[in-house]
Amino acid sequence: MSEMTVTDARSRLSEAVDTARVSHEPVYLLRRGRRVAALIDAEDLARLIEAAEDLEDLRAANTARTEMAETGEGPVPWEEVKAELGLA
């Protein structure tokens, strides 16, 4: 894990980007001693976004299962969904 001030990052941006890209560790940018931003590898960010989206999908599915269990309603058959959408 690397840290540098925002001022240092201005003058050493290429170095900071290379550090984040090669090490796959964030480079935290500090202002007045506090972390205010982080540089990370673009592919690492893409994986994090995908993982967050997958987690949200899992949460939504669990919520739907809980609602079905609480209401006693089962899943809607695919043929019924297609018919309602005019796709059958």
C-alpha distances in whole Angstrom, upper triangle without the diagonal:
4,7,10,14,16,18,16,15,19,19,16,16,17,14,11,13,13,10,9,12,12,9,9,6,6,6,8,11,13,17,18,15,15,12,15,13,11,11,11,13,17,18,15,16,19,19,17,20,23,21,22,25,26,26,28,30,30,31,34,35,35,36,39,40,40,43,45,45,46,49,50,50,48,47,49,50,49,53,53,50,51,55,53,52,55,53,55
4,7,10,13,15,12,11,15,16,13,13,14,11,9,11,12,8,9,12,12,10,11,8,7,5,6,9,10,14,16,13,13,11,13,12,10,10,11,13,17,18,16,17,21,21,19,22,25,24,24,27,29,28,30,33,33,33,36,38,38,39,42,43,43,45,47,48,49,51,53,52,51,49,51,52,51,55,55,52,53,56,55,53,56,55,57
4,7,9,12,10,9,13,14,12,12,14,12,9,12,14,11,11,14,15,13,14,11,8,5,5,6,7,11,12,10,10,8,11,10,9,10,12,15,18,20,18,18,22,22,21,23,26,25,25,28,30,29,30,34,34,34,36,39,39,39,42,44,44,45,48,49,49,51,53,53,52,50,52,54,52,56,56,53,54,57,56,54,57,55,58
4,6,8,6,6,10,11,9,10,13,11,8,12,14,12,12,16,17,15,16,13,11,7,6,5,6,9,11,9,10,9,11,10,10,11,14,16,19,22,20,20,24,25,23,25,28,28,27,30,32,32,33,36,37,36,39,41,41,42,45,46,46,48,50,51,52,54,56,55,54,53,54,56,54,58,58,55,56,59,57,55,58,57,60
4,5,5,6,9,10,10,11,14,13,11,14,16,15,15,18,20,19,19,17,14,10,8,5,4,6,8,8,9,9,9,10,11,12,16,19,21,24,22,22,25,27,25,26,29,29,29,31,34,33,34,37,38,37,40,42,42,43,45,47,47,48,51,52,52,54,56,56,55,54,55,57,55,59,59,55,56,60,58,55,59,58,60
4,5,5,6,9,10,10,13,13,11,13,16,15,15,18,20,20,20,17,14,11,9,5,6,6,9,10,10,10,9,9,10,11,15,18,20,23,22,21,24,26,24,25,28,29,28,30,33,32,33,36,37,37,39,41,42,42,45,47,47,48,50,52,52,54,56,55,54,52,54,56,54,57,57,54,55,58,56,53,56,55,59
4,5,5,7,9,10,13,13,12,15,17,17,17,20,22,22,22,20,17,14,12,9,9,8,11,12,13,13,12,13,14,14,18,21,22,26,25,24,27,29,27,28,32,32,31,34,36,36,37,40,41,41,42,45,46,46,48,50,50,51,54,55,55,57,60,59,58,56,57,59,57,61,61,57,58,61,59,57,60,59,62
4,5,5,6,8,11,10,9,13,15,14,15,18,19,19,20,18,16,12,11,9,9,10,12,13,14,14,14,13,13,13,17,19,21,24,23,23,26,28,27,28,31,32,31,34,36,36,37,40,41,41,43,45,46,46,49,51,51,52,55,56,56,58,60,59,58,56,58,59,58,61,61,57,58,62,60,57,60,59,62
4,5,5,5,8,8,7,9,12,12,12,15,17,17,17,16,13,10,10,7,9,11,14,14,14,13,12,11,11,10,13,16,18,21,20,20,23,25,24,25,28,29,28,31,33,33,34,37,38,38,40,42,43,43,46,48,48,49,52,53,53,55,57,56,55,53,54,56,54,57,58,54,55,58,56,54,57,55,58
4,6,6,9,10,9,11,14,15,15,17,19,20,20,19,16,13,13,10,12,12,15,16,17,15,14,13,13,13,16,18,19,23,22,22,25,27,26,27,30,31,30,32,35,35,36,38,40,40,41,44,45,45,48,50,50,51,54,55,55,57,59,58,57,55,56,57,55,59,59,55,56,59,57,54,57,56,59
4,6,8,9,10,12,14,14,16,18,19,20,21,20,18,15,15,13,14,15,17,18,19,18,17,16,16,15,18,19,21,24,24,24,27,29,28,29,32,33,33,35,38,38,39,41,43,43,44,47,48,48,51,53,53,54,57,58,58,60,62,61,60,58,59,60,58,61,62,58,59,62,60,57,60,59,62
4,6,5,6,9,10,11,13,14,16,16,18,17,15,12,13,12,14,15,18,18,19,17,17,15,14,13,15,16,19,22,21,21,24,26,26,27,30,31,31,33,35,36,37,39,41,41,43,45,46,47,49,51,51,53,55,56,57,59,60,59,58,56,57,58,56,59,60,56,57,60,59,56,59,57,60
4,5,5,6,9,10,11,12,14,15,16,15,13,11,12,11,14,15,19,19,19,16,16,13,12,10,12,13,15,18,18,18,21,23,23,24,27,28,28,30,32,33,34,36,38,38,40,42,43,44,46,48,48,50,52,53,54,56,57,56,55,53,54,55,53,56,56,53,53,57,55,53,55,54,57
4,5,5,6,9,10,10,12,14,15,15,14,12,14,14,17,19,22,22,22,19,19,16,14,11,13,13,14,17,18,18,21,23,23,24,27,28,28,30,32,33,34,37,38,39,40,42,44,45,47,48,49,51,53,54,55,57,58,57,56,53,54,55,53,56,56,53,53,57,56,53,55,53,56
4,5,5,6,9,10,10,12,14,13,13,10,13,13,16,18,21,20,21,18,18,16,14,11,13,13,15,18,18,19,21,23,23,25,27,28,29,31,33,33,35,37,38,39,41,43,44,45,47,48,49,51,53,54,55,57,58,57,56,54,55,56,54,57,58,54,55,58,57,54,57,55,58
4,5,5,6,9,10,11,12,11,9,7,9,10,13,16,19,17,17,15,15,12,10,8,9,11,13,16,15,16,19,20,20,22,24,25,25,28,30,30,31,34,35,36,38,40,40,41,44,45,46,47,50,51,52,54,55,54,53,51,52,53,51,54,55,52,52,56,54,52,54,53,56
4,5,5,6,9,10,10,11,9,8,11,12,15,18,21,20,20,17,16,13,10,7,8,8,10,13,13,13,16,18,18,19,22,23,23,26,27,28,30,32,33,34,36,38,39,40,42,43,44,46,48,49,50,52,53,52,51,48,49,50,48,51,52,49,49,53,52,49,51,50,53
4,5,5,6,8,10,11,11,10,13,14,18,21,24,23,22,19,19,16,13,10,10,9,11,13,14,15,17,19,19,21,23,24,25,27,29,30,31,33,34,36,37,39,40,42,43,45,46,48,49,51,52,54,55,54,52,50,51,52,49,53,54,50,51,54,53,51,53,51,54
4,6,5,6,8,8,8,7,11,13,16,19,22,20,20,17,18,15,12,9,9,9,12,14,13,15,18,18,18,21,23,23,24,27,28,29,30,33,33,34,37,38,39,40,43,44,45,47,49,49,51,53,54,53,51,49,51,52,50,53,54,51,51,55,54,51,54,52,55
4,6,6,5,5,5,6,10,12,15,19,22,20,19,16,16,13,9,6,5,6,9,11,10,11,14,15,15,17,19,20,21,23,24,25,27,29,30,31,33,35,35,37,39,40,41,43,45,46,47,49,50,49,48,45,47,48,46,49,50,47,48,51,50,48,50,49,51
4,6,5,8,9,10,13,15,19,22,25,24,22,19,19,16,12,9,7,5,8,9,9,11,13,14,15,17,18,19,21,23,24,25,27,29,30,31,33,34,36,37,39,40,41,43,45,46,47,49,50,49,47,45,46,47,45,48,49,46,46,50,49,47,49,47,50
4,6,8,10,11,15,17,21,24,27,25,24,21,22,18,15,12,10,8,11,11,11,14,16,16,17,20,21,21,23,25,26,27,29,31,32,33,35,36,37,39,41,42,43,45,47,48,49,51,52,51,49,47,48,49,47,50,51,48,49,52,52,49,52,49,52
4,5,8,10,13,16,19,23,25,23,22,19,20,17,14,11,9,9,12,12,11,14,16,16,16,19,20,20,22,25,25,26,28,30,30,32,34,35,36,38,40,41,42,44,45,46,48,50,51,50,48,46,48,48,47,50,51,48,49,53,52,50,52,50,52
4,7,9,13,16,19,22,25,23,21,18,19,16,12,10,7,6,10,9,7,10,13,12,12,15,17,16,18,21,21,22,24,26,27,28,30,32,32,34,36,37,38,40,42,43,44,46,47,46,45,42,44,45,43,47,48,44,45,49,48,46,49,46,49
4,7,9,13,16,19,22,19,18,15,16,13,10,9,7,8,11,12,9,11,14,14,13,16,18,17,18,21,22,22,24,27,27,28,30,32,32,34,36,37,38,40,42,43,44,46,47,47,45,43,45,46,45,48,49,46,47,50,49,47,50,48,51
4,6,9,12,16,19,17,15,11,12,10,6,6,5,8,11,12,10,10,14,14,13,15,18,17,18,21,22,22,24,26,27,27,30,32,32,33,36,37,37,39,42,42,43,45,47,46,45,43,45,46,45,48,49,45,46,50,49,46,49,48,50
4,7,10,13,16,14,13,10,11,8,5,5,7,10,13,15,13,13,17,17,16,18,21,21,21,24,26,25,27,30,30,31,33,35,35,36,39,40,41,42,45,46,46,48,50,49,48,46,48,49,48,51,52,48,49,53,51,49,52,51,53
4,6,10,13,11,9,6,7,6,4,6,9,12,15,17,15,15,18,19,17,19,22,22,21,24,26,25,26,30,30,30,32,35,35,36,38,40,40,41,44,45,45,47,49,49,48,46,48,50,48,52,52,48,50,53,51,49,52,51,54
4,7,10,9,8,6,6,5,6,8,11,15,17,20,18,17,20,22,19,21,24,24,23,26,28,28,28,32,33,32,34,37,37,38,40,42,42,43,46,47,47,49,51,51,50,48,50,52,50,54,54,50,51,54,53,50,54,52,55
4,6,5,5,4,6,7,9,11,15,18,20,23,21,20,24,25,22,24,27,27,26,29,31,30,30,34,35,34,36,39,39,39,42,44,43,45,48,48,48,50,53,52,52,50,52,54,53,56,56,52,54,57,55,53,56,55,58
4,5,5,7,6,9,12,14,18,21,23,26,24,23,26,27,25,26,30,29,28,31,33,32,32,36,37,36,38,41,41,40,43,45,45,46,49,50,49,52,54,53,53,52,53,55,54,58,57,54,55,58,56,54,57,56,59
4,6,8,9,12,15,18,21,25,27,29,27,26,30,31,28,29,33,32,30,33,36,34,35,38,39,38,40,43,42,42,45,47,46,48,51,51,51,53,56,55,55,54,56,58,57,60,60,56,58,61,59,57,60,59,62
4,7,9,12,14,17,20,23,25,28,26,25,28,29,26,28,31,30,29,32,34,33,33,37,37,36,39,41,41,41,44,46,45,46,50,50,50,52,54,54,54,53,55,57,56,59,59,56,57,60,58,56,60,59,62
4,6,9,11,15,18,21,23,26,23,22,26,26,23,25,28,27,25,29,31,29,30,33,34,33,35,38,37,37,40,42,41,43,46,46,46,48,51,51,50,49,51,53,52,56,55,52,54,57,55,53,56,55,58
4,6,8,11,14,18,20,22,19,18,22,22,20,21,24,24,22,25,28,26,27,30,31,30,32,35,35,35,38,40,39,40,43,44,44,46,49,48,48,46,48,50,49,53,52,49,51,54,52,50,53,52,55
4,7,11,14,17,19,21,19,17,21,22,19,20,23,23,21,24,27,26,26,29,30,29,31,34,34,34,37,39,39,40,43,44,43,45,48,47,47,45,47,49,48,51,51,47,49,52,50,48,51,50,53
4,7,10,14,15,18,16,14,17,19,16,17,21,21,19,22,24,24,24,27,29,28,30,33,33,33,36,38,38,39,42,43,43,45,47,46,46,44,45,47,46,49,49,45,47,50,48,46,49,48,51
4,6,10,12,15,12,11,15,16,14,15,19,19,18,21,23,22,23,26,27,27,29,32,32,33,35,37,37,39,41,42,43,45,47,46,45,43,45,46,45,48,48,45,46,49,47,45,48,47,50
4,7,9,12,11,10,13,15,13,15,18,19,18,21,23,23,24,27,28,28,30,33,33,34,36,38,39,40,42,44,44,46,48,47,46,44,45,46,45,48,48,45,46,49,48,45,48,47,49
4,6,9,7,7,10,11,11,12,15,16,16,19,20,21,22,25,26,26,28,30,31,32,34,36,37,38,40,42,43,44,46,45,44,41,43,44,42,45,46,43,43,47,46,43,46,44,47
4,6,5,6,9,10,11,12,14,15,17,19,20,21,23,25,26,27,29,30,32,33,35,36,37,39,41,42,43,45,46,45,43,41,42,43,41,44,45,42,42,46,45,42,45,43,46
4,5,5,6,9,10,11,12,14,15,17,18,20,21,23,24,26,27,29,30,32,33,35,36,38,39,41,42,43,45,43,42,39,40,41,38,41,42,39,39,43,42,39,42,40,43
4,5,5,6,9,10,11,12,14,15,16,18,20,21,23,24,26,27,29,30,32,33,35,36,38,39,41,42,43,41,40,37,38,38,36,39,41,37,38,41,41,38,40,38,41
4,5,5,6,9,10,11,12,14,15,16,18,20,21,23,24,26,27,29,30,32,33,35,36,37,39,41,42,40,39,36,38,38,37,40,41,38,38,42,41,39,41,39,42
4,5,5,6,9,10,10,12,14,15,16,18,20,21,23,24,26,27,29,30,31,33,35,36,37,39,40,39,37,35,36,37,35,39,39,36,37,40,39,37,39,38,40
4,5,5,6,9,10,11,12,14,15,17,18,20,21,23,24,26,27,29,30,32,33,35,36,38,39,37,35,33,34,34,32,36,36,33,33,37,36,34,36,34,37
4,5,5,6,9,10,10,12,14,15,16,18,20,21,22,24,26,27,29,30,31,33,35,36,37,36,34,31,33,33,31,35,36,33,33,37,36,34,37,35,37
4,5,5,6,9,10,10,12,14,15,16,18,20,21,22,24,26,27,29,30,32,33,35,36,35,33,31,32,34,32,36,36,33,34,37,36,34,37,36,38
4,5,5,6,9,10,11,12,14,15,17,18,20,21,23,24,26,27,29,30,31,33,34,33,31,29,30,31,30,33,34,30,31,35,33,31,34,33,35
4,5,5,6,9,10,11,12,14,15,17,18,20,21,23,24,26,27,29,30,32,33,31,29,27,28,29,27,30,31,28,29,32,31,29,32,30,33
4,5,5,6,9,10,11,12,14,15,16,18,20,21,23,24,26,27,29,30,31,30,28,26,28,29,28,31,32,29,30,34,33,31,34,32,34
4,5,5,6,9,10,11,12,14,15,16,18,20,21,23,24,26,27,29,30,29,28,25,27,29,28,31,31,28,30,33,32,30,33,32,34
4,5,5,6,9,10,11,12,14,15,16,18,20,21,23,24,26,27,28,27,25,23,24,26,24,28,28,25,26,29,28,26,30,28,30
4,5,5,6,9,10,11,12,14,15,17,18,20,21,23,24,26,27,25,23,21,23,24,23,26,27,24,25,29,28,26,30,28,30
4,5,5,6,9,10,11,12,14,15,16,18,20,21,22,24,25,24,23,21,23,25,24,28,28,25,27,31,29,28,32,30,32
4,5,5,6,9,10,10,12,14,15,16,18,20,21,22,24,23,22,20,22,24,23,27,26,23,25,28,27,26,29,28,30
4,5,5,6,9,10,11,12,14,15,16,18,20,21,22,20,19,17,18,20,19,23,23,20,22,25,24,23,26,25,27
4,5,5,6,9,10,11,12,14,15,16,18,20,21,20,18,16,19,20,20,24,24,22,24,27,26,25,28,27,29
4,5,5,6,9,10,10,12,14,15,16,18,20,19,18,17,19,22,22,25,25,22,25,28,26,26,29,28,30
4,5,5,6,9,10,10,12,14,15,16,18,17,16,14,16,19,19,22,22,19,22,24,22,22,26,25,27
4,5,5,6,9,10,11,12,14,15,16,15,13,12,14,16,16,20,20,18,20,23,22,22,25,24,25
4,5,5,6,9,10,11,12,14,15,15,14,13,16,18,19,23,22,20,23,26,24,25,28,27,28
4,5,5,6,9,10,10,12,14,13,13,13,16,19,20,23,22,20,23,25,23,24,27,27,28
4,5,5,6,9,10,11,12,10,10,9,12,15,16,19,18,16,20,22,20,20,24,24,25
4,5,5,6,9,10,10,10,9,9,12,15,17,20,19,18,21,23,22,23,26,25,26
4,5,5,6,9,10,10,11,12,15,18,20,23,22,21,24,26,24,25,29,28,29
4,5,5,6,8,8,10,11,13,17,19,22,20,19,22,23,21,23,26,27,27
4,6,5,6,5,6,7,10,14,16,19,17,17,20,21,20,22,25,25,25
4,6,5,7,8,10,14,16,19,22,20,20,24,25,23,25,28,28,28
4,6,8,10,13,16,19,22,24,22,22,25,26,24,26,29,30,30
4,5,9,11,13,17,20,22,19,19,23,23,22,24,27,28,28
4,6,10,12,15,18,20,18,19,22,23,21,24,27,27,27
4,7,9,12,15,17,15,15,19,19,18,20,23,23,23
4,6,9,12,14,13,13,17,18,17,19,22,22,21
4,6,9,12,10,10,14,15,15,16,19,19,18
4,6,8,7,7,10,11,11,13,15,15,15
4,6,5,7,9,10,11,13,14,14,12
4,5,5,6,9,10,11,12,11,10
4,5,5,6,9,10,10,9,7
4,5,5,6,9,10,10,9
4,5,5,6,9,8,9
4,5,5,6,5,5
4,5,5,6,5
4,6,8,8
4,5,8
4,6
4
